[in-house]
Amino acid sequence: MSFTVAIVGRPNVGKSTLFNRLTGKRAAIVDPQPGVTRDRREGEGQLGTLQFRLIDTAGLEDAEPGSIAARMRAQTDRALVDADVLLFVIDARVGITPEDQHFARELRRLDAPVVLLANKSEARAADAGYFDAFSLGLGEPVRVSAEHGNGMGDLFAALEPFAELSGRPDRDEGDGPLRMAIVGRPNVGKSTMVNRLLGEDRMITGPEPGLTRDAIAARWTFEGREIELVDTAGMRRRARIHEKVEQLSVGNSLDAIRFAHVVVVMITAGQAFDRQDLSIVDLIEREGRGIVVAINKWDLVEDPDEARKELELTLGELLPQVRGVPMVTFSALNGRGTQRLMPAVVSSYDRWNRRVATADLNRWLEDVVASHPPPISGGGRIKLRYVQQAKSRPPTFTIFGTRVSALPNAYKRYLTNRLREDFDLPGVPLRLRFKAPKNPYEGKAKRKS
């Protein structure tokens, strides 16, 4: 049976390090600076034979209403409600602080069971903090070191009873969810759009740029299809990035692109397609992911029809490598037009997975070569004999022929564009490779008569 575990505690006690340890991934940003984690992050945790849903939270802090810290605290409070068991982490080297005591009192009032973890217990200097932790009234603390992996056996023993008591069946993953990442420059409305899709305030939002620091994943269902939705930190030009945390955030965004199936590039209406936007789309194309361009704040555009025509023209001119990429316009804040985004994402995903029958491909190649033969190069004709699809995700095709190394780039682009048009593959990165059959006599000495 699966169950849900939430990691809570004041800032900078090692919660994200523990999250990375239990998920087996370096998914959460870890830095000595407190307050790096802002949204709650979810992942699939494993400890020995135990498998569970794991939630990493922002540090428990008292905060003024309306502040960023208050919005962070609201995300943590939601995780407390969702969890079957809470891992309350303290820093054993520092000892028990007034904040630890305050939030221990809050946790004792909750219905969810709490496991107290004395983290950073790998050194003798942590002994005093470990014994002080008994005073929190949460039972015997478990000595662990999230950084070094110490105490994981004791943590397993502490969590095992909750797995046995959980009545939740394991989820049938099937072929896995559609992994969708939302990327773009800072403050274009990515987190607002995620909250709109999920129907809840899942991500912290506000006018301050750079609120999202981690790539935060959330699962939901769209028309019966499971979606893993990843909200990412804003991506600025490398020359403008100076803080270490922002460098780590952008690194997480790049990882989200590499592991996504479809990437939604969000752009603000009126500021569309600057150099950074084009660099992001080019990166996604090189990674071979499906692409959807999303234009936010469309409610502020005075002449939508004319603006859309200009954007489509600009998109075709600046991004010929993903010709026909779908473009969706909406307002994430008021929800107008947002219902068009997911159908575009699903359509892009289906094209990204498409396979074309070899017979259809070879009829296509015959027609294409007949209507526009390859040019003569170096006194000899290039012959394209047959084609097959090597793989999907993204669609990749191999054309076999003679003298294909002499094929001009212009003709390769012609073939790519015809493939895209004739097999309905707009906006999907295509890979077209050329291969010459091996000469069985190459390298063999001629026999003397």
C-alpha positions as CSV (number, residue, x, y, z in Angstrom):
1,M,0.0,0.0,0.0
2,S,1.2,3.5,-0.7
3,F,1.0,6.4,1.8
4,T,2.0,10.1,1.9
5,V,4.9,11.5,3.9
6,A,5.5,15.2,4.4
7,I,8.9,16.6,5.5
8,V,8.4,19.7,7.8
9,G,10.6,21.8,10.0
10,R,12.0,25.3,10.4
11,P,14.2,26.6,7.5
12,N,17.7,25.2,6.9
13,V,17.5,22.0,8.9
14,G,18.1,19.7,5.9
15,K,14.6,18.9,4.7
16,S,15.5,19.2,1.0
17,T,18.6,17.1,1.5
18,L,16.4,14.4,3.1
19,F,14.0,14.7,0.2
20,N,16.8,14.1,-2.3
21,R,18.0,11.2,-0.2
22,L,14.6,9.4,-0.1
23,T,13.7,10.1,-3.8
24,G,17.2,9.1,-5.0
25,K,17.4,12.2,-7.1
26,R,19.0,15.6,-6.8
27,A,15.6,17.1,-7.4
28,A,15.4,19.8,-4.7
29,I,17.8,22.7,-4.6
30,V,20.1,22.5,-1.5
31,D,22.0,25.6,-0.4
32,P,23.1,27.0,3.0
33,Q,21.0,30.0,2.4
34,P,17.7,29.6,4.3
35,G,14.3,29.8,2.5
36,V,15.5,28.4,-0.8
37,T,12.5,26.0,-0.9
38,R,9.3,28.0,-1.4
39,D,6.7,25.8,-3.0
40,R,5.9,22.3,-1.8
41,R,7.7,19.6,-4.0
42,E,6.4,16.1,-4.5
43,G,8.2,13.0,-5.6
44,E,8.2,9.2,-5.3
45,G,10.1,8.2,-2.2
46,Q,11.6,4.8,-1.5
47,L,13.3,3.4,1.6
48,G,14.1,-0.3,1.4
49,T,10.9,-2.0,0.5
50,L,8.7,1.0,1.4
51,Q,7.4,3.1,-1.4
52,F,5.5,6.3,-0.7
53,R,4.5,9.8,-2.0
54,L,6.9,12.3,-0.5
55,I,6.3,16.0,0.0
56,D,9.1,18.6,0.7
57,T,7.9,21.8,2.2
58,A,9.0,25.3,2.9
59,G,10.3,26.0,6.4
60,L,7.7,26.6,9.1
61,E,7.8,30.3,9.9
62,D,5.5,32.8,11.4
63,A,4.8,35.6,8.8
64,E,2.9,38.7,8.1
65,P,-0.3,38.2,6.1
66,G,0.2,38.7,2.4
67,S,4.0,38.3,2.5
68,I,5.9,35.7,0.5
69,A,6.6,33.9,3.8
70,A,2.9,33.7,4.5
71,R,2.2,32.2,1.1
72,M,5.0,29.7,1.7
73,R,3.4,28.8,5.0
74,A,0.0,28.3,3.3
75,Q,1.6,25.7,0.9
76,T,3.1,23.9,3.9
77,D,-0.2,23.9,5.8
78,R,-1.8,22.2,2.8
79,A,0.9,19.5,2.8
80,L,0.2,18.9,6.5
81,V,-3.5,18.1,5.6
82,D,-2.6,15.8,2.7
83,A,0.0,13.7,4.6
84,D,-0.5,10.4,6.4
85,V,2.6,10.9,8.5
86,L,4.9,13.9,9.2
87,L,8.6,13.9,9.4
88,F,9.5,16.8,11.7
89,V,13.2,17.6,11.2
90,I,15.4,19.4,13.7
91,D,19.1,20.3,13.5
92,A,20.7,18.3,16.2
93,R,24.0,20.2,15.9
94,V,22.2,23.5,16.7
95,G,19.9,22.0,19.3
96,I,16.3,22.9,20.0
97,T,15.4,26.5,19.1
98,P,12.3,28.5,20.2
99,E,11.0,28.0,16.6
100,D,11.3,24.2,17.0
101,Q,9.3,24.4,20.3
102,H,6.6,26.6,18.8
103,F,6.0,24.4,15.8
104,A,6.2,21.2,17.8
105,R,3.2,22.6,19.8
106,E,1.4,23.1,16.5
107,L,2.1,19.6,15.3
108,R,0.9,18.0,18.5
109,R,-2.5,19.5,17.8
110,L,-2.8,17.8,14.4
111,D,-4.4,14.4,13.8
112,A,-1.5,13.2,11.6
113,P,1.2,11.1,13.4
114,V,4.6,12.8,13.7
115,V,8.1,11.1,13.5
116,L,10.7,13.4,15.0
117,L,14.1,13.3,13.2
118,A,17.3,14.6,14.7
119,N,19.2,15.4,11.5
120,K,22.9,16.1,11.2
121,S,23.6,13.5,14.0
122,E,26.7,12.1,12.4
123,A,29.0,14.0,14.9
124,R,29.3,13.8,18.6
125,A,28.5,17.5,18.7
126,A,24.9,16.5,17.9
127,D,24.4,14.4,21.1
128,A,23.2,17.3,23.2
129,G,20.7,18.4,20.5
130,Y,19.4,14.8,20.2
131,F,18.7,14.5,23.9
132,D,17.1,18.0,24.0
133,A,14.7,16.8,21.3
134,F,12.9,14.6,23.9
135,S,11.6,17.8,25.4
136,L,9.4,18.5,22.3
137,G,6.9,15.9,23.4
138,L,6.9,14.1,20.1
139,G,8.3,10.8,21.3
140,E,11.8,9.4,20.9
141,P,13.7,11.2,18.1
142,V,15.3,9.2,15.3
143,R,19.0,9.9,14.7
144,V,19.7,10.5,11.0
145,S,22.1,12.3,8.7
146,A,20.3,13.1,5.5
147,E,23.6,14.2,3.8
148,H,25.5,11.0,4.7
149,G,22.7,8.5,4.7
150,N,23.1,7.5,8.4
151,G,20.1,6.3,10.3
152,M,18.0,5.3,7.3
153,G,17.4,1.8,8.8
154,D,15.9,3.4,11.9
155,L,13.8,5.7,9.7
156,F,12.5,2.6,7.8
157,A,11.5,1.0,11.1
158,A,9.6,4.2,12.1
159,L,7.7,4.5,8.8
160,E,6.9,0.8,8.3
161,P,3.8,0.7,10.6
162,F,2.2,3.5,8.6
163,A,2.6,1.6,5.4
164,E,0.8,-1.4,6.9
165,L,-2.0,0.8,8.3
166,S,-2.5,2.7,5.0
167,G,-5.6,1.7,3.1
168,R,-4.7,3.5,-0.1
169,P,-4.0,1.1,-3.1
170,D,-0.9,1.5,-5.1
171,R,-1.4,3.6,-8.3
172,D,-1.4,1.8,-11.6
173,E,1.2,3.8,-13.5
174,G,0.5,2.0,-16.9
175,D,2.7,3.7,-19.4
176,G,3.3,6.6,-17.1
177,P,1.9,10.2,-17.1
178,L,2.3,12.8,-19.8
179,R,5.2,14.9,-18.5
180,M,4.6,18.6,-19.2
181,A,6.9,21.4,-18.2
182,I,6.0,25.1,-18.2
183,V,9.0,27.4,-18.9
184,G,9.7,31.0,-19.7
185,R,11.2,34.2,-18.5
186,P,10.6,35.4,-14.9
187,N,7.2,36.8,-14.1
188,V,5.3,35.7,-17.2
189,G,2.6,33.9,-15.2
190,K,3.8,30.3,-15.2
191,S,2.7,29.6,-11.6
192,T,-0.6,31.4,-12.0
193,M,-1.3,29.1,-15.0
194,V,-0.4,26.0,-13.1
195,N,-2.8,27.0,-10.3
196,R,-5.5,27.7,-12.9
197,L,-5.0,24.2,-14.4
198,L,-5.0,22.4,-11.0
199,G,-7.9,24.4,-9.7
200,E,-6.1,25.3,-6.5
201,D,-3.4,27.7,-5.2
202,R,-0.7,25.0,-5.6
203,M,2.1,27.4,-6.4
204,I,3.1,30.6,-4.7
205,T,2.2,33.6,-7.0
206,G,2.6,37.3,-6.8
207,P,4.0,40.4,-8.5
208,E,7.5,39.7,-7.3
209,P,9.7,38.2,-10.0
210,G,11.6,35.0,-9.2
211,L,9.1,33.5,-6.6
212,T,9.5,30.0,-8.0
213,R,13.0,28.6,-7.4
214,D,12.6,24.9,-7.7
215,A,11.1,22.9,-10.6
216,I,7.9,21.8,-8.8
217,A,6.0,18.8,-10.1
218,A,2.3,18.1,-9.5
219,R,0.1,15.3,-10.8
220,W,-3.5,15.7,-12.0
221,T,-5.8,14.2,-14.5
222,F,-7.1,15.8,-17.8
223,E,-9.9,14.0,-19.5
224,G,-8.8,10.7,-18.1
225,R,-5.2,11.1,-18.9
226,E,-2.7,11.4,-16.1
227,I,-0.5,14.5,-16.3
228,E,2.7,15.3,-14.4
229,L,2.9,19.1,-14.5
230,V,6.2,20.8,-13.7
231,D,6.3,24.5,-12.9
232,T,9.9,25.9,-13.3
233,A,11.8,29.0,-12.3
234,G,12.1,31.9,-14.7
235,M,15.0,31.6,-17.1
236,R,17.0,34.7,-17.7
237,R,20.1,35.3,-19.9
238,R,23.2,33.8,-18.4
239,A,24.9,37.2,-18.2
240,R,22.2,38.4,-15.9
241,I,22.4,35.6,-13.4
242,H,24.7,36.3,-10.5
243,E,23.2,34.5,-7.4
244,K,24.1,30.9,-6.8
245,V,20.5,30.0,-6.0
246,E,19.3,31.4,-9.3
247,Q,22.0,29.4,-11.1
248,L,20.7,26.2,-9.4
249,S,17.1,27.2,-10.3
250,V,17.9,27.6,-13.9
251,G,19.7,24.2,-13.8
252,N,16.6,22.6,-12.5
253,S,14.5,24.2,-15.3
254,L,16.9,22.8,-17.9
255,D,16.5,19.3,-16.3
256,A,12.7,19.7,-16.4
257,I,13.0,20.4,-20.2
258,R,15.2,17.3,-20.7
259,F,12.8,15.0,-18.9
260,A,9.5,16.5,-20.2
261,H,7.5,15.1,-23.1
262,V,5.9,18.4,-24.0
263,V,7.2,21.9,-23.0
264,V,4.9,24.9,-22.8
265,V,6.9,28.1,-23.5
266,M,5.0,31.0,-21.8
267,I,5.4,34.5,-23.2
268,T,3.8,37.7,-22.2
269,A,1.6,39.5,-24.8
270,G,3.3,42.7,-26.0
271,Q,6.8,41.4,-25.1
272,A,6.9,38.3,-27.3
273,F,9.9,36.6,-28.9
274,D,13.0,38.4,-27.6
275,R,16.3,36.7,-27.8
276,Q,15.8,34.7,-24.6
277,D,12.5,33.3,-25.8
278,L,14.0,32.1,-29.0
279,S,17.0,30.6,-27.1
280,I,14.5,28.6,-24.9
281,V,12.6,27.3,-27.9
282,D,15.8,26.4,-29.7
283,L,17.0,24.5,-26.6
284,I,13.7,22.5,-26.5
285,E,14.0,21.7,-30.2
286,R,17.5,20.4,-29.7
287,E,16.4,18.3,-26.8
288,G,13.7,16.9,-29.1
289,R,10.7,17.7,-26.9
290,G,7.1,18.6,-28.1
291,I,6.5,22.4,-28.0
292,V,3.5,24.6,-27.4
293,V,3.9,28.4,-27.4
294,A,1.5,30.0,-24.8
295,I,0.9,33.8,-24.9
296,N,-0.3,35.0,-21.5
297,K,-2.1,38.3,-20.6
298,W,-4.0,38.3,-23.9
299,D,-6.8,40.3,-22.3
300,L,-4.5,43.3,-22.4
301,V,-4.2,43.2,-26.2
302,E,-6.2,45.9,-28.0
303,D,-6.6,44.2,-31.4
304,P,-6.4,40.4,-30.8
305,D,-6.9,39.4,-34.5
306,E,-4.1,41.6,-35.9
307,A,-1.8,40.8,-33.0
308,R,-2.3,37.1,-33.5
309,K,-1.5,37.3,-37.2
310,E,1.7,39.2,-36.5
311,L,2.8,36.7,-33.8
312,E,2.1,33.7,-36.2
313,L,4.1,35.4,-38.9
314,T,7.0,36.2,-36.5
315,L,6.9,32.7,-35.1
316,G,7.2,31.2,-38.6
317,E,10.1,33.5,-39.6
318,L,12.1,33.2,-36.4
319,L,11.6,29.5,-35.6
320,P,11.6,27.6,-39.0
321,Q,13.0,24.5,-37.3
322,V,9.6,24.0,-35.5
323,R,7.4,25.2,-38.3
324,G,3.7,25.0,-37.4
325,V,4.2,25.0,-33.6
326,P,0.8,25.4,-31.9
327,M,0.2,28.8,-30.3
328,V,-2.4,29.4,-27.6
329,T,-3.5,32.8,-26.3
330,F,-5.2,33.3,-22.9
331,S,-5.2,35.1,-19.6
332,A,-4.0,32.9,-16.8
333,L,-5.2,35.5,-14.2
334,N,-8.9,35.5,-15.2
335,G,-9.0,32.1,-16.9
336,R,-10.2,33.4,-20.3
337,G,-8.9,31.0,-23.0
338,T,-7.0,28.7,-20.7
339,Q,-9.2,25.8,-21.7
340,R,-7.4,25.7,-25.1
341,L,-4.0,24.9,-23.6
342,M,-4.4,21.3,-22.6
343,P,-5.9,20.1,-25.9
344,A,-2.9,21.7,-27.7
345,V,-0.5,19.9,-25.3
346,V,-2.2,16.5,-25.8
347,S,-2.2,17.0,-29.6
348,S,1.5,17.9,-29.5
349,Y,2.2,14.8,-27.4
350,D,0.3,12.5,-29.8
351,R,2.3,13.9,-32.8
352,W,5.5,13.5,-30.8
353,N,4.7,9.8,-30.4
354,R,3.5,9.2,-33.9
355,R,4.8,6.3,-36.0
356,V,4.4,6.1,-39.8
357,A,4.2,2.8,-41.6
358,T,7.2,2.0,-43.8
359,A,5.1,1.4,-46.8
360,D,3.5,4.9,-46.5
361,L,7.0,6.4,-46.1
362,N,8.4,4.8,-49.2
363,R,5.4,5.8,-51.4
364,W,6.0,9.3,-50.0
365,L,9.7,9.2,-50.9
366,E,9.0,8.0,-54.4
367,D,6.5,10.9,-55.0
368,V,8.8,13.5,-53.5
369,V,11.8,12.4,-55.5
370,A,9.8,12.2,-58.7
371,S,8.4,15.8,-58.2
372,H,11.7,17.3,-57.1
373,P,14.8,15.0,-57.8
374,P,18.0,15.5,-55.7
375,P,20.5,17.7,-57.5
376,I,23.5,16.3,-59.4
377,S,26.6,16.7,-57.3
378,G,30.2,16.2,-58.5
379,G,29.2,14.8,-61.8
380,G,27.1,12.0,-60.3
381,R,23.4,11.7,-59.3
382,I,22.3,11.2,-55.7
383,K,19.9,8.4,-55.4
384,L,17.5,8.1,-52.5
385,R,16.3,4.5,-52.4
386,Y,14.1,3.9,-49.3
387,V,13.1,5.4,-45.9
388,Q,12.0,4.0,-42.6
389,Q,11.2,5.5,-39.2
390,A,13.9,4.7,-36.7
391,K,11.9,5.8,-33.6
392,S,9.4,8.2,-32.2
393,R,9.7,10.7,-29.4
394,P,10.7,12.7,-31.4
395,P,9.9,11.2,-34.8
396,T,13.2,10.1,-36.4
397,F,13.6,8.9,-40.0
398,T,16.4,7.3,-41.8
399,I,16.8,7.7,-45.6
400,F,19.1,5.2,-47.4
401,G,20.7,6.0,-50.7
402,T,23.9,6.5,-52.6
403,R,26.2,9.5,-52.3
404,V,23.9,10.9,-49.6
405,S,26.9,12.7,-48.0
406,A,26.8,15.1,-50.9
407,L,23.2,16.0,-50.4
408,P,22.8,19.8,-50.0
409,N,21.4,21.2,-46.8
410,A,18.7,23.0,-48.8
411,Y,17.4,19.6,-50.1
412,K,17.5,18.2,-46.6
413,R,15.3,21.0,-45.4
414,Y,12.9,20.4,-48.3
415,L,12.5,16.8,-47.3
416,T,12.0,17.7,-43.6
417,N,9.3,20.2,-44.5
418,R,7.6,17.8,-46.8
419,L,7.6,15.1,-44.0
420,R,6.1,17.6,-41.6
421,E,3.4,18.7,-44.0
422,D,2.5,15.3,-45.6
423,F,2.3,13.4,-42.3
424,D,0.7,16.1,-40.2
425,L,3.7,16.8,-37.9
426,P,3.5,20.5,-37.3
427,G,5.5,22.0,-34.4
428,V,7.3,18.7,-33.6
429,P,11.1,18.4,-33.7
430,L,11.9,16.0,-36.5
431,R,15.2,14.1,-37.0
432,L,16.1,13.2,-40.5
433,R,19.2,11.0,-41.0
434,F,20.9,9.8,-44.2
435,K,22.8,6.5,-44.6
436,A,24.6,4.9,-47.5
437,P,24.6,1.1,-47.8
438,K,27.9,-0.5,-47.0
439,N,29.9,-1.6,-50.0
440,P,30.6,-5.3,-49.4
441,Y,33.8,-5.1,-51.5
442,E,35.2,-2.0,-49.8
443,G,38.6,-2.7,-48.3
444,K,39.1,-6.0,-50.1
445,A,42.1,-6.4,-52.4
446,K,41.3,-7.2,-56.1
447,R,42.0,-10.8,-57.1
448,K,44.6,-11.2,-59.7
449,S,43.5,-13.0,-62.9
